[in-house]
Amino acid sequence: MPQTTIHEKLCELSQNLWWSWQPEVTSIFREIDPKRWSELSHNPLLLLREYDPDKLEVRAREEVLHSRINWAYRRWQEYMHSHSTWGDVHAGVLGHRPAAYFSAEFGLHESLRIYSGGLGVLAGDHLKSASDLGIPLVGVGLFYHEGYFSQVIDETGWQREEYTDVDPGTLPLKRVLGADGEPVIISVETRHGSIFARVWKLAVGRVPLYLLDTNIKRNSEEDRKLTARLYGGDQRTRIRQEIMLGIGGVRALAAVGINPRVLHMNEGHSAFAPLEIIRMRMKHDGLSFDDALRETAASGVFTTHTPVPAGHDRFDGGLIDEHVGPLAEELGIYHDGIMGLGRVDPQNPNESFCMTVLAFKTSRRANAVSNLHGVVSRRMWRSLWPWRSEEEIPIGHITNGVHVPTWLAAQMRVLYDRVLPQKWYLRTGEADVWKGIDKLTPGELWETHQSLKNRLLVYSRRRLTQQAERYGRSAKEIDRLQTFLDPQALTIGFARRFAPYKRADLVMRELDILEKLISDVTRPVQLIFAGKAHPADDHGKAILQRIVKMSHEPRFHGKIVFLEDYDINLARHLVQGVDVWLNNPRRPLEASGTSGQKVVLNGGLNLSILDGWWAEAFDGQNGFAIGTGQTHANQDVQDARDGDDLIKVLENEVIPLYYDRDHDDLPQEWIRRMKRSVRTLGWRFNADRQVMDYVRETYIPAAGSLSCEMVVMP
């Protein structure tokens, strides 16, 4: 047999996103052509199109890449064919009928823009950890040709949205073919005709992700645009996307021969999926609707993420009848029956249809995403179980985590490899694995962190320069940007969705005090902001605009910066390079939050309201807390109190500790907190632990039972 060339090996690697969380493999693509790698959004398919086998051979010789490419290829083959994973031992019951994980968005890599923020990145990390652990699981989502918007900040500081159509041929997507060799096309019926979709398959390590795409000729122009944008359009667009995700997603799995044993709905967007499974059970097994509902719900897992009532999708009866009416008639429950499944009170004709209510009623295992969020969710939805006390409401919690190989900086990985057990990255969910962090010397940990911080600052100046060039700034103004952001200054990062409850501008309540803090020449402080507001959220955009304008004021110039178009790549630089990660939502509205968990892995310290994951993580010595966790009934009073507490903890704890240096200029007590943060939190708040919890607490019980009610998880 002819030997596989290095070009063929790299092409194979580029077709599976496994490479994206392997720093050694990523570095190979980068070193082929660093400039083009950056310009092509780190997309290896596009890079390899510019390097035919002969040109690649020359480049590989120049950079001495042959042995590294062969090593990466062998390691990938071993990974894909391993039968000694955690899942082989603990999730064998799913072997022939996997768990199906439905999500409206997946944040897997910056080159695949089918995510908007935390929910999508969580879903992407879930798939990656399921792959690493060897869990029999498939993902189901939608392919958005224009994805989520690219953010541009105009001259007034206002956010503008831009969309770019993406050619699927530039991504590692494969058309799913049927037994006849023809592309699989599924359809979902509405009152006004069928909506058709083709199916793409994306390899995420060992896990296949199936993405539905309505941009095909068989559809009307309206329906072709249905999957164009994530979270775009009106209520009618939203419900049509959700019937395609839920009903269409189940039909797509059936078309490729997958009959999932467990149905996991990540948020309520996919809650129509159980209805299609019920229809299939009634048709193929002769079950009544009630029996099919009971058995389908027994295999259902629902994760709720939203502690704000307004954040749950609701539709009026007309939209439900137009889009789900045909299915309701097949189920024999008709309009009143289908509306009742989406209402807290099935008999109330004035209540709208809620996707979250439908998800709760069609699954027997439901969980929030942090301990505190579990408390909030049980209180929010207690009316669904009026005969129970609040503590008995069957909504548990599994706290979110992050995928360690994706978010851990390569430089930190080198340090950890030296002091942690061999192949520690395969056991990140075990507390004992992380004990070796204490063996790191203060100097090596600090210098590695400083190197990552410098990389962030260089990257930030480059982004600021690009923004300035687009505005047509003068050469003098652009040159001045190179003096922004002092490597010696305490650097605080804030990056997330600009929703009002996240209070991005809380630190700016008292501008004179803030000016005094960041202008201290002996103990300087600087802030880096990033994030997007939803296109329809003018309040969030106004907060963003205020921060942008503040960054242009002379007294804050170069010390407060806003980096536009927040994405996974920018997030990676921020969480790996900041000294402190700031998070100050209104408690208890942060369901979990995961960005701060990424910071933990890289030695940064969290400064946060005791909300979401931080409420169960902070121990007094592994970061900093804003306030005591108590909330005031008056929101304005609470905002003022939290703003005061934030300044106090900065003045009295964070800044003094950071600048308390020994004779080697090392902040010994700060470094001790860094090590404690990694050691006490790294094992608890990572996606391997999270996925193992889902397998043990929900997937295995759901796969092995026909009908039982969930026990509230601790």
C-alpha positions in Angstrom: 0.0 0.0 0.0 1.3 3.5 -0.8 2.4 5.5 2.3 0.1 8.2 3.5 1.7 11.6 2.7 2.0 14.4 5.3 -0.4 16.4 3.3 -3.0 13.6 3.5 -2.4 13.2 7.2 -2.9 16.9 7.9 -6.0 16.9 5.7 -7.4 14.0 7.8 -6.6 15.7 11.0 -8.3 19.0 9.8 -11.5 17.1 9.3 -11.9 16.3 13.0 -12.0 19.1 15.6 -9.9 16.9 17.9 -6.9 19.0 16.7 -8.4 22.1 18.2 -7.9 21.0 21.8 -4.4 19.5 21.1 -1.8 22.4 21.5 0.9 20.3 19.9 -1.3 19.7 16.7 -2.5 23.3 16.6 1.1 24.5 16.7 1.9 22.5 13.6 -0.8 24.3 11.6 0.3 27.6 13.0 4.0 27.1 12.1 3.2 26.2 8.5 2.2 29.8 7.9 1.7 32.0 11.1 0.4 35.0 9.2 -2.1 33.1 7.1 -3.1 31.0 10.1 -4.2 34.1 11.9 -5.9 35.7 8.9 -7.9 32.5 8.2 -9.4 32.4 11.7 -7.3 29.4 12.6 -9.1 27.3 10.0 -6.7 24.4 8.9 -8.9 23.5 5.9 -8.5 26.9 4.3 -4.7 26.9 5.2 -4.2 23.5 3.5 -6.0 24.7 0.4 -3.1 27.1 -0.1 -0.5 24.4 0.3 -0.5 21.6 -2.2 1.5 18.5 -1.3 4.7 19.7 -2.9 4.5 23.2 -1.4 3.7 21.7 2.0 6.7 19.3 1.7 9.0 22.2 1.2 7.6 24.1 4.1 7.7 21.0 6.4 11.4 20.5 5.6 12.1 24.1 6.4 10.3 23.9 9.8 11.3 20.3 10.5 7.7 19.2 10.9 7.7 15.7 9.5 8.2 13.8 12.8 5.8 16.0 14.6 3.1 15.5 11.9 3.6 11.7 12.1 3.5 11.8 15.9 0.2 13.8 15.8 -1.4 11.5 13.3 -0.5 8.4 15.3 -1.8 9.9 18.5 -5.1 10.8 16.8 -5.5 7.2 15.5 -4.8 5.9 19.0 -7.4 8.3 20.4 -10.1 7.4 18.0 -9.6 3.6 18.4 -9.1 3.4 22.1 -11.3 1.0 24.1 -9.9 1.8 27.5 -11.8 5.0 28.3 -13.9 6.0 31.4 -17.0 5.6 29.3 -16.1 2.0 28.4 -16.2 1.1 32.1 -19.1 3.4 33.3 -21.4 4.0 30.4 -21.6 0.7 28.6 -25.4 0.7 28.7 -25.3 3.5 26.1 -23.1 1.6 23.8 -25.6 0.6 21.1 -28.1 3.4 21.8 -26.2 6.6 22.7 -27.4 9.7 24.6 -28.5 12.5 22.2 -27.5 16.0 23.3 -29.7 18.7 21.7 -28.6 22.4 21.8 -29.5 25.5 19.8 -25.8 26.5 19.7 -22.4 24.9 20.0 -19.2 26.8 20.7 -16.5 24.5 19.5 -13.9 26.8 17.8 -13.7 30.3 16.5 -13.7 29.2 12.9 -17.2 27.7 13.4 -19.5 30.6 14.4 -22.6 28.7 15.4 -22.5 30.0 19.0 -23.2 33.3 20.8 -21.7 32.8 24.2 -21.8 30.8 27.4 -24.6 28.4 26.6 -22.9 27.4 23.3 -19.4 27.1 24.7 -20.8 25.0 27.5 -22.4 22.7 24.9 -19.1 22.5 22.9 -17.1 21.7 26.1 -19.7 19.0 26.9 -19.2 17.3 23.6 -15.4 17.5 23.9 -15.3 16.0 27.4 -17.8 13.3 26.3 -15.3 12.5 23.5 -12.3 12.4 25.8 -14.2 10.2 28.3 -15.5 7.9 25.6 -19.2 8.5 26.4 -21.5 7.1 23.7 -23.1 10.4 22.8 -24.3 12.3 19.7 -24.9 16.1 19.4 -27.8 17.7 17.5 -28.0 21.3 16.5 -28.6 23.7 13.6 -26.1 25.0 11.0 -26.3 28.8 10.8 -24.8 30.1 7.5 -24.4 33.6 8.9 -23.9 32.4 12.5 -24.0 35.0 15.3 -23.2 38.5 14.3 -19.7 40.1 14.1 -19.6 43.2 16.3 -18.5 46.6 15.1 -18.3 49.6 17.4 -19.1 52.8 15.5 -17.7 56.3 16.2 -20.3 57.0 18.8 -19.5 53.8 20.8 -22.7 52.1 19.6 -22.7 48.4 18.7 -23.5 47.6 15.1 -24.1 44.0 13.8 -22.6 42.6 10.7 -23.3 39.2 9.2 -21.3 37.2 6.7 -22.5 34.2 4.8 -20.2 31.1 5.3 -19.6 28.5 2.7 -20.0 25.0 4.4 -17.3 23.8 2.1 -14.8 25.8 4.1 -15.6 23.9 7.3 -15.0 20.3 8.3 -18.6 19.4 7.5 -19.7 16.3 5.6 -23.1 15.8 3.9 -24.9 12.9 5.5 -25.9 10.3 3.0 -28.7 7.7 3.2 -28.5 4.0 2.4 -29.2 4.9 -1.2 -26.2 7.1 -1.4 -28.3 10.2 -1.7 -28.1 13.2 0.7 -30.4 12.8 3.7 -33.3 15.3 3.6 -35.8 15.5 6.5 -39.0 17.5 6.7 -41.2 19.0 9.4 -44.9 19.7 8.5 -46.7 23.0 9.4 -50.1 24.2 8.5 -48.6 26.0 5.5 -46.5 23.2 4.1 -43.3 21.3 5.0 -40.0 22.8 5.8 -37.0 20.7 4.5 -33.5 20.4 5.8 -30.3 18.7 4.8 -28.0 17.2 7.5 -24.3 17.9 8.0 -22.0 15.8 10.2 -19.2 17.4 12.2 -16.6 15.1 13.9 -15.8 16.3 17.5 -13.2 13.8 18.4 -15.2 10.6 19.0 -18.5 12.4 19.1 -20.6 13.1 15.9 -22.5 16.4 15.8 -25.4 16.5 13.4 -26.4 20.0 12.1 -29.6 20.7 10.2 -29.6 23.3 7.4 -32.7 24.6 5.6 -30.8 26.5 3.0 -31.8 24.2 0.1 -33.7 24.7 -3.1 -36.8 22.7 -2.0 -37.6 25.4 0.5 -39.3 28.8 0.0 -37.0 31.8 0.3 -38.3 32.4 3.8 -37.5 28.9 4.9 -34.1 28.9 3.2 -33.2 31.8 5.5 -34.6 30.0 8.6 -31.2 28.7 9.8 -29.3 31.7 8.5 -28.8 33.4 11.9 -28.5 32.3 15.5 -31.1 34.1 17.7 -32.2 36.3 14.8 -35.6 37.2 13.6 -39.0 37.4 15.4 -41.1 34.9 17.3 -42.2 33.2 14.2 -38.6 32.6 13.1 -37.8 31.3 16.6 -40.5 28.7 16.8 -39.7 27.5 13.3 -36.1 27.1 14.3 -37.1 25.2 17.4 -39.4 22.8 15.6 -36.5 22.1 13.2 -34.1 21.6 16.1 -36.4 19.4 18.1 -38.7 17.5 15.7 -36.3 17.8 12.8 -33.4 16.7 15.0 -35.1 13.5 16.0 -36.0 12.7 12.4 -32.4 13.4 11.3 -31.1 10.9 13.9 -33.7 8.3 12.7 -32.7 8.9 9.1 -29.1 7.9 10.0 -30.2 4.9 12.0 -29.7 6.4 15.5 -32.3 5.5 18.1 -31.1 7.3 21.3 -31.6 5.7 24.6 -31.4 9.1 26.4 -32.6 12.5 25.2 -30.7 15.4 26.8 -32.2 18.9 26.1 -29.7 21.7 26.8 -32.2 24.5 27.6 -35.8 24.6 26.4 -35.1 25.4 22.7 -35.2 21.7 21.8 -38.2 20.8 23.9 -40.3 19.7 20.8 -38.0 16.7 20.5 -39.8 14.5 23.0 -43.1 15.0 21.1 -41.6 13.5 17.9 -40.3 10.5 19.9 -43.8 10.1 21.4 -45.2 10.1 17.8 -42.7 7.5 16.7 -43.5 5.3 19.7 -47.3 5.5 19.0 -46.8 4.7 15.4 -44.3 1.9 15.6 -45.1 0.3 19.0 -48.9 0.9 19.1 -48.7 2.8 22.4 -51.3 5.3 23.6 -50.3 8.9 23.9 -50.2 8.7 27.7 -48.1 5.5 27.7 -45.7 6.9 25.0 -45.4 10.1 27.0 -44.6 8.2 30.2 -41.9 6.1 28.6 -40.4 9.0 26.6 -40.2 11.2 29.7 -38.5 8.4 31.6 -35.6 8.7 29.2 -35.5 12.5 29.1 -33.0 14.8 30.7 -33.6 18.5 30.8 -31.0 21.2 31.8 -32.4 24.6 32.5 -30.0 27.6 32.4 -32.2 30.7 32.8 -33.1 32.1 36.3 -35.0 35.0 34.7 -38.7 34.4 33.9 -38.5 36.6 30.8 -35.7 34.4 29.4 -37.8 31.4 28.7 -39.3 31.1 25.2 -43.1 31.6 25.0 -45.4 31.4 22.1 -49.1 32.3 21.6 -51.7 29.7 20.6 -51.7 30.8 16.9 -48.0 30.2 16.4 -48.3 26.8 18.2 -51.2 25.7 16.0 -49.5 26.8 12.8 -46.3 25.0 13.5 -47.1 22.1 15.9 -50.8 21.6 15.1 -50.2 18.8 12.5 -48.0 16.9 15.0 -50.6 17.4 17.8 -53.3 15.9 15.6 -51.1 12.9 14.9 -50.6 12.5 18.6 -54.4 12.7 19.1 -54.2 15.6 21.6 -55.2 18.4 19.2 -54.8 22.1 20.1 -56.0 22.1 23.7 -53.8 19.1 24.5 -50.7 20.5 23.0 -51.2 23.9 24.7 -51.8 22.2 28.0 -48.3 20.6 27.8 -46.7 24.0 27.6 -48.8 25.6 30.3 -48.2 25.6 34.1 -52.0 25.5 34.4 -53.3 23.4 31.4 -56.8 24.8 31.8 -55.9 28.5 31.7 -56.7 29.7 28.1 -54.9 33.0 28.8 -51.5 31.4 29.5 -49.0 31.2 26.7 -47.1 28.1 25.6 -43.7 27.9 27.4 -40.9 25.7 26.0 -39.4 25.2 29.5 -42.7 23.9 30.8 -42.9 21.5 27.9 -39.4 20.3 28.7 -40.2 19.7 32.4 -43.4 17.8 31.5 -41.6 15.5 29.0 -38.6 14.6 31.1 -38.3 12.9 34.5 -34.8 14.2 35.2 -34.2 18.0 35.4 -31.3 19.9 36.7 -30.1 23.5 37.1 -26.5 24.4 36.5 -25.3 25.3 40.0 -26.3 24.8 43.6 -27.8 28.3 44.0 -29.5 28.0 40.6 -31.1 24.8 41.7 -32.7 26.8 44.7 -33.8 29.5 42.3 -35.2 27.1 39.8 -37.2 25.1 42.4 -38.7 28.4 43.6 -39.4 29.6 40.1 -41.2 26.4 38.9 -42.8 25.2 42.1 -46.3 25.9 40.7 -45.7 22.9 38.3 -45.8 20.7 41.4 -48.3 22.5 43.8 -48.7 19.4 46.0 -45.0 19.5 47.0 -42.9 21.7 49.3 -40.3 23.8 47.6 -37.5 21.6 48.8 -39.2 18.5 47.2 -39.5 20.0 43.7 -37.8 17.5 41.4 -35.1 19.8 40.0 -31.6 19.0 41.0 -28.3 20.6 40.0 -25.1 19.7 38.2 -22.7 22.6 38.3 -21.2 23.6 35.0 -17.5 23.0 34.2 -15.0 23.8 31.4 -13.0 21.6 29.1 -9.5 21.7 30.5 -7.5 21.0 27.2 -9.4 23.7 25.4 -8.9 26.5 27.9 -5.5 25.7 29.6 -2.6 27.6 28.0 0.1 25.5 26.5 2.7 27.2 28.8 0.7 26.2 31.9 0.3 22.7 30.5 4.1 22.3 30.5 4.2 23.3 34.2 1.4 21.0 35.1 2.9 18.1 33.2 6.0 18.3 35.5 4.2 18.3 38.8 1.0 16.3 38.2 0.7 12.6 37.6 1.4 11.1 34.2 -1.5 11.6 31.8 -3.2 13.8 34.5 -5.3 15.4 31.7 -7.3 12.2 31.4 -8.3 12.4 35.1 -9.0 16.1 35.6 -12.2 15.3 37.6 -10.3 13.7 40.5 -9.2 15.9 43.4 -6.0 13.9 44.2 -4.7 14.6 40.7 -4.4 18.3 41.4 -2.5 18.0 44.7 0.9 18.4 42.9 0.1 22.1 42.1 1.7 22.9 45.5 5.0 21.6 44.2 5.3 24.5 41.7 7.8 27.0 42.8 6.4 30.6 43.2 8.9 31.9 40.6 8.1 29.5 37.8 4.3 29.9 38.3 4.6 33.7 38.4 6.9 34.0 35.4 4.7 31.7 33.3 1.7 33.8 34.2 3.5 37.0 33.3 4.4 35.5 29.9 0.7 34.8 29.2 -0.2 38.3 30.5 2.3 39.9 28.1 0.9 37.9 25.2 -2.6 39.2 26.1 -1.5 42.8 26.2 0.3 42.5 22.8 -2.8 40.8 21.3 -5.0 43.6 22.8 -2.9 46.4 21.3 -3.1 44.7 17.9 -6.9 44.5 18.2 -7.0 48.1 19.2 -4.8 49.1 16.3 -7.2 47.3 13.9 -10.1 49.1 15.4 -8.3 52.5 15.1 -7.3 51.8 11.5 -10.9 51.1 10.6 -11.9 54.5 12.0 -9.2 56.2 10.0 -7.2 57.3 13.0 -3.9 59.2 12.3 -0.6 57.4 12.4 0.3 59.3 15.6 -2.8 58.1 17.3 -2.2 54.5 16.2 1.4 54.6 17.4 0.2 55.8 20.8 -1.8 52.6 21.2 1.5 50.7 21.6 1.9 52.5 24.9 -1.5 51.3 26.2 -1.7 48.6 28.9 1.2 48.4 31.3 2.7 44.9 31.8 3.4 45.8 35.4 -0.1 46.9 36.2 -2.7 44.8 37.9 -4.9 43.7 34.9 -8.6 43.0 35.4 -10.7 41.4 32.7 -14.5 41.6 32.2 -15.9 39.8 29.2 -19.4 38.3 28.7 -22.8 39.1 27.2 -23.8 42.7 27.9 -27.1 41.9 29.5 -28.2 44.6 32.0 -28.3 42.2 35.0 -24.6 41.4 34.5 -23.8 45.1 35.3 -20.7 45.6 33.2 -20.4 49.2 34.4 -20.8 48.5 38.2 -17.2 49.5 38.8 -17.9 52.9 37.2 -20.6 54.0 39.7 -18.1 56.4 41.3 -15.8 57.7 38.5 -13.6 59.8 40.8 -12.8 56.9 43.0 -12.2 54.7 39.9 -9.8 57.3 38.5 -7.9 57.4 41.8 -7.6 53.6 41.8 -6.2 53.2 38.3 -4.0 56.3 38.3 -1.9 55.4 41.3 1.6 55.4 39.8 2.9 53.0 42.5 0.0 50.6 42.3 -1.6 51.0 38.8 -4.7 49.1 37.7 -6.1 48.6 34.2 -9.3 47.1 32.9 -10.0 45.2 29.7 -13.6 44.8 28.6 -15.2 42.7 25.9 -18.6 41.3 25.1 -21.6 41.6 22.9 -25.2 42.9 23.6 -28.0 41.0 21.9 -29.0 42.8 18.7 -32.5 43.7 20.2 -31.1 44.8 23.6 -30.8 48.5 23.5 -30.3 48.7 27.3 -27.3 46.4 27.0 -26.0 48.3 24.1 -26.2 51.6 26.1 -24.1 50.0 28.9 -21.5 48.9 26.3 -21.5 52.4 24.8 -20.9 54.0 28.2 -17.8 51.8 28.7 -16.5 52.6 25.2 -16.9 56.3 25.8 -15.3 56.0 29.2 -12.3 54.4 27.6 -11.8 57.4 25.4 -11.8 59.9 28.2 -8.3 61.4 28.8 -8.2 60.3 32.5 -8.9 56.6 31.5 -7.1 56.6 28.2 -4.9 53.5 27.8 -6.0 52.2 31.2 -9.6 51.1 30.3 -10.0 49.5 26.9 -12.8 47.8 25.1 -12.0 45.0 22.6 -14.7 44.5 20.0 -16.1 41.3 18.5 -15.7 39.0 21.5 -15.3 35.4 20.3 -13.6 32.2 21.4 -10.2 33.3 20.3 -10.4 36.6 22.2 -11.8 34.7 25.2 -8.9 32.3 25.2 -6.4 35.2 25.4 -8.3 36.9 28.1 -8.8 34.0 30.5 -5.2 32.9 30.0 -3.7 36.3 30.6 -5.6 38.4 33.2 -4.6 38.8 36.8 -8.2 39.1 38.0 -11.5 38.1 36.4 -14.3 40.4 37.4 -17.9 39.1 37.6 -20.6 41.2 39.2 -24.1 40.1 38.3 -27.2 40.8 40.4 -27.5 37.8 42.6 -29.1 35.3 42.0 -29.4 35.9 38.3 -26.2 34.3 37.2 -27.2 30.7 36.7 -23.6 29.4 36.8 -21.1 31.2 34.7 -18.0 29.4 33.3 -15.6 32.1 32.2 -14.1 32.4 35.6 -13.5 28.7 35.7 -11.3 29.0 32.6 -9.4 31.7 34.5 -8.8 29.4 37.4 -7.0 26.8 35.2 -4.5 29.5 34.1 -3.7 30.9 37.5 -5.9 34.0 37.4 -8.0 34.9 40.5 -11.7 35.5 40.5 -13.3 38.6 42.0 -17.0 37.9 42.0 -20.4 38.3 43.5 -21.3 35.1 45.4 -23.6 33.9 42.6 -23.6 30.9 40.3 -20.6 28.7 40.5 -18.6 31.1 42.7 -21.2 30.8 45.5 -20.1 27.2 46.0 -16.4 27.7 45.1 -15.1 30.6 47.2 -13.5 29.6 50.4 -11.9 32.9 51.5 -8.4 32.0 50.3 -8.8 31.1 46.6 -10.0 34.4 45.2 -12.1 37.4 46.3 -15.8 37.9 47.0 -17.9 41.0 46.5 -20.3 41.3 49.4 -21.6 38.5 51.6 -24.2 36.9 49.4 -27.1 38.8 51.0 -29.5 40.7 48.7 -31.7 43.7 49.2 -35.3 43.8 48.2 -34.7 47.1 46.4 -32.6 46.6 43.2 -31.2 50.2 43.3 -30.1 49.7 46.9 -28.5 46.4 46.0 -26.6 47.9 43.0 -25.3 50.7 45.2 -24.3 48.3 48.0 -22.5 46.0 45.5 -20.8 48.9 43.8 -19.4 50.1 47.2 -18.3 46.5 48.1 -16.5 46.1 44.8 -14.5 49.3 45.4 -13.8 48.3 49.0 -12.5 44.8 48.1 -10.3 46.3 45.4 -8.9 49.0 47.7 -8.5 46.8 50.8 -7.7 43.3 49.5 -7.0 42.9 45.8 -4.6 45.8 45.1 -2.6 45.6 48.3 -2.1 41.8 48.0 -1.0 42.1 44.3 1.6 44.7 45.1 2.9 43.2 48.3 6.3 41.9 46.9 9.3 40.2 48.4 13.0 41.0 47.6 12.6 39.0 44.3 9.6 41.1 43.3 7.3 38.2 43.8 3.8 38.6 45.4 4.2 35.5 47.6 0.7 35.7 49.2 -0.9 36.3 45.8 0.9 33.3 44.3 -0.3 31.2 47.3 -3.9 32.1 46.4 -3.2 31.3 42.7 -2.0 27.8 43.7 -4.9 27.3 46.1 -7.4 28.4 43.4 -6.0 25.8 40.9 -5.7 23.0 43.5 -9.2 23.4 45.1 -11.2 24.4 42.0 -9.5 22.8 39.0 -10.9 19.3 39.7 -14.4 20.5 40.7 -15.3 22.9 37.9 -14.2 21.1 34.8 -16.3 19.5 32.1 -15.0 16.0 32.7 -16.4 16.1 36.2 -19.6 17.7 34.8 -20.1 15.0 32.1 -19.3 12.2 34.6 -22.0 13.6 36.9 -24.5 13.7 34.0 -23.7 10.1 33.2 -24.0 8.8 36.7 -26.9 11.0 37.9 -29.0 11.2 34.8 -27.9 9.2 31.7 -27.5 5.8 33.4 -30.7 6.0 35.4 -32.6 7.3 32.4 -31.2 4.5 30.2 -32.1 1.8 32.7 -35.6 2.9 33.8 -39.0 3.1 32.1 -40.7 5.5 34.4 -39.4 6.9 37.7 -39.2 10.4 39.1 -35.9 12.1 39.6 -34.4 12.3 43.1 -33.2 15.8 43.7 -29.4 15.6 43.3 -27.3 17.1 46.1 
